[in-house]
């Protein structure tokens, strides 16, 4: 049996696509942020494709309320998942989308091996020697919960499954584990998917989707972030394009109230299935890989490196140039 550990809406959709290929799978949906789904719709999909599932919105709250127990090896227990784990045999396969999120780590710690499925551009990040040394040192502390070498670099990780054919971006140190497996969204019924996301998939008719990202993680202020996306919207509008701003699930939609058209509440990747002709533009998002996609930077590493060199005004000039070259 294949077990899929999903921590957000996007990973849920990818797992559903894989579950339709083989009967008798098991889906664990344990979001690490507020990303609700229609449980009745998931039940319909599960019955159609013969797999089991569990929806759990509590795990991350329980961990947050028991931080000390979580950090100590073997001290934190979560019966709901322990009951599942005890039934995972050596012939079963565990699939996770991020081996650093807590729900994935809980399963990884208690099983022999796993495979990692691409979640985003982070899967193309290089893992430098200083990060590796840091992980080695932290894992030498006997009472601490193990910290996995991230993004497929753990010895427990057997395969890293990339869902887009971007071989040139795959880091050399995990290239021997990498396989390409395209996701076929057409295996899922659109009506079921629309119901799963509370009928959010009917986006405003548009020419371009602007994909936001929580770039404040890189030290950019909320105000500057809004100005960057407003610049993109205004530039596209002047060129005669109708755009929709697709808000990242980790972002507060209220900060984008000044934009003309806003969309949220579903994984952007589903637009490949609904409207593959729509262009997308992002700073470096992987969610538009496979679209008619335009990215200002090739990867998070590329973005971070350039942010150290570029002032905000130069960043804006770079964005304008990319739009002029592609629209």
C-alpha positions in Angstrom: 0.0 0.0 0.0 1.1 3.5 -0.7 0.8 6.1 2.1 0.8 9.8 1.2 1.4 12.4 3.9 -0.1 15.7 2.7 0.3 19.0 4.5 -1.4 21.5 2.2 -4.0 21.6 -0.6 -1.4 21.4 -3.3 0.2 18.2 -2.0 -3.3 16.8 -1.5 -4.1 17.2 -5.2 -0.8 15.6 -6.3 -1.4 12.6 -4.0 -4.9 12.3 -5.4 -3.5 12.1 -8.9 -1.1 9.3 -7.9 -3.8 7.5 -5.9 -6.0 7.2 -9.0 -3.2 5.1 -10.6 -3.3 2.3 -8.1 -6.1 1.0 -5.8 -5.8 0.6 -2.1 -3.8 3.6 -1.1 -3.9 5.7 2.1 -4.1 9.4 2.3 -3.2 11.5 5.4 -4.2 15.1 5.0 -2.8 17.1 7.9 -2.4 20.8 6.9 0.1 22.9 8.6 -2.0 26.0 8.1 -5.7 26.8 7.7 -6.4 25.0 4.3 -9.8 23.4 4.7 -11.3 21.1 2.1 -14.8 19.8 1.6 -14.8 16.4 3.4 -17.9 15.1 1.5 -16.1 15.8 -1.8 -13.0 13.9 -0.7 -15.2 11.0 0.4 -16.7 10.9 -3.1 -13.3 10.8 -4.7 -12.0 8.1 -2.3 -15.0 5.9 -3.1 -14.5 6.3 -6.8 -10.8 5.4 -6.6 -10.8 3.0 -3.8 -8.5 4.5 -1.2 -8.6 5.2 2.5 -8.0 8.6 4.0 -7.9 10.6 7.2 -8.3 14.4 7.6 -6.7 15.8 10.7 -6.6 19.5 11.5 -5.2 18.9 15.1 -1.7 17.5 14.8 0.1 20.8 14.3 -1.9 22.4 17.1 -1.0 19.6 19.5 2.7 19.9 18.5 2.6 23.7 19.2 1.1 23.0 22.6 3.8 20.4 23.4 7.0 21.9 22.0 9.3 20.5 24.6 7.9 17.0 24.3 8.2 17.3 20.5 11.9 18.2 20.7 12.8 15.2 22.9 13.4 12.0 21.0 10.6 9.4 21.6 8.7 11.6 24.1 5.9 13.0 21.8 3.2 10.5 21.0 0.2 11.0 18.7 -2.1 8.0 18.9 -4.1 8.7 15.8 -0.9 8.4 13.6 0.7 5.7 15.7 -2.3 3.5 14.9 -1.7 4.0 11.2 2.1 3.6 11.4 1.9 0.2 13.2 0.1 -1.1 10.1 2.8 0.1 7.6 4.7 -3.0 6.5 8.1 -3.3 4.9 6.3 -3.8 1.6 4.4 -0.5 1.9 5.7 2.8 0.5 5.6 6.1 2.4 5.5 9.3 0.3 6.0 12.8 1.7 6.2 16.2 0.0 8.4 17.9 2.5 10.6 16.0 4.9 11.1 19.0 7.2 7.5 19.6 8.1 6.5 18.1 11.4 3.8 15.7 10.2 6.3 14.2 7.7 9.0 14.0 10.3 6.7 12.1 12.6 6.1 9.4 10.1 9.7 9.4 8.8 11.0 8.9 12.4 8.9 5.8 12.9 9.4 4.1 9.5 12.3 2.6 7.7 12.3 4.6 4.5 10.4 7.1 2.4 10.2 8.8 -1.0 10.0 12.5 -1.5 7.7 14.1 -4.0 8.4 17.6 -5.3 6.5 20.3 -3.5 8.0 23.4 -5.0 11.1 25.3 -6.0 12.7 24.3 -2.7 13.4 20.9 -4.2 15.9 22.5 -6.6 17.8 24.1 -3.7 21.4 23.1 -3.2 22.3 21.9 0.3 25.6 23.5 1.2 28.3 21.9 3.4 27.6 24.3 6.3 24.0 23.2 6.5 25.1 19.6 6.3 27.6 20.1 9.2 24.9 21.8 11.2 22.5 18.9 10.8 25.2 16.4 11.6 26.0 18.2 14.8 22.4 18.6 15.9 21.8 14.9 15.3 24.7 14.0 17.6 22.7 15.3 20.6 21.2 12.0 21.8 18.0 13.3 23.4 16.9 15.5 20.5 14.4 14.4 17.9 16.4 13.7 14.7 16.5 16.5 12.1 16.4 14.9 8.6 18.9 16.0 6.0 16.3 18.0 4.0 14.8 17.7 0.6 15.7 14.0 0.0 19.2 14.0 1.4 18.4 11.7 4.2 19.8 8.2 4.0 16.2 7.0 4.6 15.0 8.7 1.4 15.0 6.3 -1.5 13.7 8.4 -4.3 13.0 12.1 -5.1 10.1 12.3 -7.5 10.1 15.5 -9.6 6.7 16.3 -11.1 8.1 18.6 -13.8 10.8 17.7 -16.3 13.4 20.3 -15.3 16.4 18.0 -15.2 18.9 20.9 -15.5 17.7 22.3 -12.1 18.1 19.1 -10.1 20.9 19.4 -7.6 23.9 17.1 -8.3 23.9 15.6 -4.8 20.5 14.0 -5.2 20.5 13.4 -8.9 21.0 9.7 -8.4 17.7 9.5 -6.5 15.8 11.7 -8.9 13.0 10.4 -11.2 10.6 12.4 -13.3 6.9 11.6 -13.0 4.4 13.9 -14.7 1.1 14.5 -12.9 -2.0 13.8 -14.9 -4.7 16.1 -13.5 -7.1 14.6 -16.0 -7.4 11.5 -14.0 -9.5 13.5 -11.6 -13.0 14.8 -12.3 -13.3 18.6 -12.5 -16.7 18.6 -10.7 -15.2 16.6 -7.8 -12.2 18.9 -7.6 -14.3 22.0 -7.7 -16.5 20.6 -4.9 -13.3 19.7 -2.9 -12.4 23.4 -2.9 -15.9 24.7 -2.2 -16.4 25.7 -5.8 -13.5 28.2 -5.9 -12.1 27.1 -9.3 -14.1 29.4 -11.5 -11.6 32.2 -11.6 -12.3 35.5 -13.3 -11.6 35.4 -17.1 -8.1 36.7 -17.6 -5.0 36.7 -19.7 -2.4 36.5 -17.0 -2.2 35.1 -13.5 0.2 37.0 -11.1 1.4 34.5 -8.5 2.2 36.0 -5.1 4.8 34.5 -2.8 5.6 35.1 0.9 8.8 37.0 -0.1 8.9 38.8 3.2 10.6 35.5 4.3 13.6 37.0 2.4 13.5 40.3 4.4 11.2 42.2 2.0 8.7 44.4 3.9 4.9 43.9 3.3 4.7 47.3 1.8 7.5 46.7 -0.7 6.0 43.3 -1.5 2.6 44.9 -2.4 4.4 47.5 -4.5 6.2 44.8 -6.4 3.0 43.0 -7.3 1.2 46.3 -8.0 4.0 47.2 -10.4 3.4 43.9 -12.3 -0.4 44.5 -12.3 0.0 48.0 -13.6 2.5 47.1 -16.2 0.3 44.3 -17.6 -2.8 46.6 -17.5 -0.9 49.2 -19.6 -0.1 46.5 -22.1 -3.8 45.6 -22.4 -3.8 42.4 -20.4 -6.4 41.4 -17.9 -4.7 39.9 -14.8 -5.7 38.1 -11.7 -3.6 38.0 -8.5 -3.4 34.5 -7.1 -2.6 34.7 -3.4 -0.2 32.2 -1.9 -2.0 30.1 0.8 0.4 31.3 3.6 -0.4 34.9 2.9 -3.1 37.2 4.3 -5.5 38.0 1.4 -6.5 41.3 3.1 -3.2 43.0 2.3 -4.1 42.7 -1.4 -7.4 44.5 -1.2 -6.2 47.2 -3.6 -5.8 44.9 -6.5 -8.3 44.7 -9.4 -8.9 40.9 -9.4 -7.9 38.5 -6.6 -8.2 34.7 -6.4 -7.4 32.3 -3.6 -8.5 29.1 -1.8 -7.2 26.4 -4.3 -3.9 25.1 -5.6 -2.8 27.2 -8.6 -1.6 24.0 -10.4 -5.2 23.1 -11.1 -5.4 25.9 -13.6 -3.2 23.7 -15.8 -6.2 21.4 -15.9 -8.8 24.1 -16.3 -7.2 26.8 -18.5 -3.8 25.7 -19.8 -3.7 28.6 -22.2 -3.4 31.3 -19.5 0.0 32.8 -18.9 1.5 33.2 -15.5 4.1 35.4 -14.0 5.9 35.0 -10.7 9.2 36.0 -9.1 10.4 32.4 -8.8 7.4 30.2 -8.0 7.4 26.5 -9.1 3.6 26.4 -9.2 3.7 27.9 -12.7 6.2 25.3 -14.1 4.5 23.7 -17.0 2.3 26.7 -17.7 3.1 29.3 -20.3 5.2 30.5 -17.4 7.3 33.6 -16.9 9.6 33.8 -13.9 11.7 36.7 -13.1 14.3 34.5 -11.3 15.0 30.8 -12.0 15.0 29.6 -8.4 14.9 30.7 -4.7 18.7 30.6 -4.7 18.7 32.9 -7.8 16.2 35.3 -6.1 18.1 35.4 -2.8 21.4 35.9 -4.5 20.1 38.8 -6.6 18.3 40.4 -3.6 21.7 40.7 -2.0 23.0 42.6 -5.0 19.9 44.5 -6.2 18.2 47.5 -4.7 14.4 47.6 -4.8 14.5 50.1 -7.7 16.8 47.7 -9.6 14.5 44.8 -8.8 11.6 46.8 -10.2 13.7 47.5 -13.4 14.4 43.8 -13.8 10.7 43.0 -13.5 9.8 45.6 -16.1 12.4 44.2 -18.5 11.0 40.7 -18.0 7.5 41.8 -18.7 8.5 43.8 -21.8 10.4 40.8 -23.1 7.6 38.3 -22.6 4.3 40.2 -23.1 
